C-alpha cells in the first residue's frame, strides 16, 4: 500500500451562494524515489466555502486508483476536525443530527467523502491557510482560479 499526500483547498466568492472552486495537489513518490504530482480543480456557479473544502478532499480521494495510505492536508477545521475530533462518528450515530442545532449541513458530501475513504487509510492534517505552506498556496491558487473561471459546474447540493 503506497503513501499518497493530498493537499486541498476550497474557495467561495461571496460565501455563501457565490461562485466557488476547489484545488488539489496529489503527491506520490515511486519506488525509485521520483516525485509524481497531479493537480485537480473545478469551479461551481453557486456554492459555499465548506462545500468546496469537502469537494477538494473528495476529488483527491476519488482520483486514486488503488488502496493507499493517505496523508490529507487541509486548512479547513470543518473538514479535519470532523474526523480528528470524532464529529463524524457522532453525526452518523445521531442519524446526521447535531442535537439542538439541527441537522448536519452538507450531508450529501459527507456521505460521498466516507465512501471515497473506504479503500484507503486516511490521516487528516490541519495546516494554517495563507501562511506560506507551498502546497496549500498552490491549492488556493487552483481553487480561486477555478472559482473565477468560465464554464462553471452546478453544485446540486448547494
C-alpha positions as CSV (number, residue, x, y, z in Angstrom):
1,X,0.0,0.0,0.0
2,X,1.7,3.2,-1.2
3,X,1.5,6.5,0.5
4,X,0.0,9.5,-1.2
5,X,-0.1,13.0,0.1
6,X,-3.2,15.0,-0.8
7,X,-3.2,18.8,-0.3
8,X,-6.6,20.5,-0.6
9,X,-8.3,23.9,-0.5
10,X,-11.7,25.3,-1.3
11,X,-12.8,28.8,-2.1
12,X,-16.1,30.6,-2.5
13,X,-16.6,34.2,-3.6
14,X,-19.4,35.9,-1.7
15,X,-19.8,32.9,0.6
16,X,-22.5,31.6,0.8
17,X,-24.1,31.2,-2.6
18,X,-21.3,32.8,-4.7
19,X,-19.2,31.1,-7.3
20,X,-16.6,28.8,-5.8
21,X,-13.9,26.3,-6.6
22,X,-11.5,23.7,-5.2
23,X,-7.9,22.9,-5.8
24,X,-6.0,19.7,-5.1
25,X,-2.3,18.6,-5.3
26,X,-1.6,14.9,-5.1
27,X,1.9,13.7,-4.5
28,X,3.3,10.2,-4.7
29,X,7.0,9.1,-4.5
30,X,7.6,6.0,-6.5
31,X,10.0,3.1,-5.7
32,X,12.8,4.9,-7.5
33,X,12.3,8.0,-5.3
34,X,10.8,10.1,-8.1
35,X,8.1,12.5,-7.1
36,X,4.9,12.4,-9.2
37,X,2.3,15.2,-8.9
38,X,-1.1,15.8,-10.2
39,X,-3.3,18.9,-9.9
40,X,-7.1,18.9,-9.9
41,X,-9.5,21.8,-9.8
42,X,-13.1,22.7,-10.7
43,X,-15.3,25.7,-10.3
44,X,-19.0,25.9,-9.4
45,X,-21.6,28.6,-10.1
46,X,-23.2,28.8,-6.6
47,X,-21.8,27.1,-3.6
48,X,-20.2,27.6,-0.2
49,X,-16.6,27.6,1.1
50,X,-17.3,24.5,3.3
51,X,-18.7,22.6,0.3
52,X,-15.6,23.4,-1.7
53,X,-13.3,22.3,1.1
54,X,-15.2,19.0,1.1
55,X,-15.2,18.7,-2.6
56,X,-11.4,19.2,-2.8
57,X,-10.8,16.2,-0.4
58,X,-13.4,14.1,-2.2
59,X,-11.9,14.8,-5.6
60,X,-8.4,13.9,-4.3
61,X,-9.6,10.6,-2.9
62,X,-11.7,9.7,-5.9
63,X,-8.7,10.3,-8.2
64,X,-6.8,7.4,-6.5
65,X,-7.0,4.1,-8.5
66,X,-5.8,1.7,-5.7
67,X,-5.9,1.5,-2.0
68,X,-3.4,3.9,-0.4
69,X,-2.1,5.3,2.9
70,X,-3.3,8.9,2.5
71,X,-1.9,11.9,4.3
72,X,-4.6,14.5,3.6
73,X,-3.7,18.2,4.4
74,X,-6.3,20.9,4.6
75,X,-6.7,24.4,6.1
76,X,-10.3,23.6,6.9
77,X,-11.0,22.9,10.5
78,X,-14.5,21.9,9.4
79,X,-13.0,19.0,7.4
80,X,-10.1,18.0,9.7
81,X,-11.9,18.3,13.0
82,X,-14.9,16.3,11.7
83,X,-12.5,13.3,11.6
84,X,-9.9,14.1,14.2
85,X,-12.4,15.2,16.8
86,X,-14.8,12.4,16.1
87,X,-17.7,14.7,15.0
88,X,-18.5,12.4,12.0
89,X,-19.0,9.4,14.3
90,X,-21.4,11.3,16.4
91,X,-23.3,12.6,13.4
92,X,-23.7,9.1,12.0
93,X,-24.7,7.7,15.4
94,X,-27.3,10.5,15.7
95,X,-28.7,10.0,12.2
96,X,-27.0,13.1,10.8
97,X,-28.3,15.4,13.6
98,X,-26.2,17.8,15.7
99,X,-28.6,17.9,18.7
100,X,-30.3,21.1,19.3
101,X,-28.6,22.9,16.4
102,X,-30.5,20.7,13.9
103,X,-29.3,18.5,11.0
104,X,-25.7,18.4,9.8
105,X,-25.1,20.5,6.8
106,X,-23.7,19.1,3.6
107,X,-24.8,15.5,4.3
108,X,-24.5,14.6,0.7
109,X,-20.8,15.5,0.6
110,X,-20.0,13.9,4.0
111,X,-21.6,10.6,2.7
112,X,-19.6,10.9,-0.5
113,X,-16.5,11.6,1.5
114,X,-16.9,8.5,3.6
115,X,-17.5,6.4,0.5
116,X,-14.3,7.8,-1.1
117,X,-12.3,7.0,2.0
118,X,-13.4,3.3,2.2
119,X,-10.5,1.8,0.3
120,X,-7.9,3.9,2.0
121,X,-6.3,4.6,5.4
122,X,-6.7,8.4,5.7
123,X,-4.9,10.6,8.2
124,X,-6.1,14.2,8.4
125,X,-3.7,17.1,9.0
126,X,-4.7,20.7,9.5
127,X,-2.4,23.4,8.1
128,X,-2.8,27.1,8.6
129,X,-4.1,28.8,5.5
130,X,-2.4,31.7,3.8
131,X,0.7,31.1,5.9
132,X,3.2,30.3,3.2
133,X,2.7,26.5,3.1
134,X,3.8,25.8,-0.5
135,X,1.2,23.1,-1.4
136,X,-1.6,24.9,0.4
137,X,-0.8,28.1,-1.5
138,X,-0.8,26.1,-4.8
139,X,-4.2,24.7,-3.9
140,X,-5.5,28.1,-3.0
141,X,-4.4,29.4,-6.4
142,X,-6.1,26.5,-8.2
143,X,-9.3,27.0,-6.2
144,X,-9.6,30.7,-6.7
145,X,-8.7,30.4,-10.4
146,X,-11.4,27.7,-10.8
147,X,-14.0,29.9,-9.0
148,X,-13.2,32.8,-11.3
149,X,-13.2,30.6,-14.4
150,X,-15.6,30.0,-17.2
151,X,-17.9,27.0,-17.7
152,X,-18.7,26.7,-14.0
153,X,-20.4,23.5,-12.8
154,X,-23.7,23.3,-10.9
155,X,-23.4,22.3,-7.2
156,X,-26.6,20.3,-6.9
157,X,-26.4,20.3,-3.1
158,X,-25.9,24.0,-2.6
